[in-house]
Every structure is written in structure tokens, then in C-alpha cells.
Amino acid sequence: MRVAMEATLPMATAAALAAVLLTPVHAGATAPPAAGDCSAGQLCLWEKPGFKGHRHVYELSGTDIESCVALPEGGSAQALANRTGRPVTAYQSAECAETGEFQTYPGSGTWAPQSPYQVRAFKIWER
């Protein structure tokens, strides 16, 4: 079987496939990079991809559940971490309008190093 694979795949493709297949998977693969620090119970949003730039931090104690929360005037985020324990929907629209892009992130510890759009508002859901 190995001979057949080598005969049908270009050498670069076979090498790339082997590298992927031989890369170990670590139990902590979902852990954030060091720059993506966000404490338990918090929603953290960074202005730049890769958890860089200014960080906005929100906690349940200071945020209305199921209400639209806009980032400060003119602010947006391109990376986020949800450690609230509740689902959070991030919106492209500052009014949480569903006519723009939006995505919900589980609250069990989700790190998104790059959003596919500028996040301008969010909602934390009851469950």
C-alpha cells in the first residue's frame, strides 16, 4: 500500500500528509495561547487578530443577560475568548442586527483567534 501511495502522490504532497498524520494531538489543544489570557467567568475581546491590541473584558456581574452590548463608540474586535459559562453571540452590527454577520460561541471555554468579521456588539445568553 505504501508503494501505491508514493506512486500516486507527488513527493511534496506525500510529505505534507505524513507531517499532518504524525503530528501529535495534545489533550490541551483547546487551551489558549499565552496572549489570549482570559479568566474564568469573563468574555474577552481583542481589537486585532491573534489576541493582540486593546482588550475589552466583560463579566456577568456587570452585563445584562440577553441584552445587546455594543463595544465602545467606534470600537471593534477581531479575536475573542468566551469563558462566561454561557453562550455568547458576537455581531458585526453594533445593534446586534441579524442582517449582518453573527456567530454564537459556547461558554465552556472558546478561543477564536480571528473572527471572520469585525465584532461590534454581543449578547450573553441565559443558556
Secondary structure, DSSP 8 states (H G I E B T S, - for coil): -HHHHHHHS-HHHHHHHHHHHHS---TTTTS--GGG---TTEEEEEEETTTEEEEEEEEGGGS-TTS-EE-STT--BSEEEE-SSS-EEEESSTT--TTS-EEEE-SSSEEESS-SS-B-EEEE---
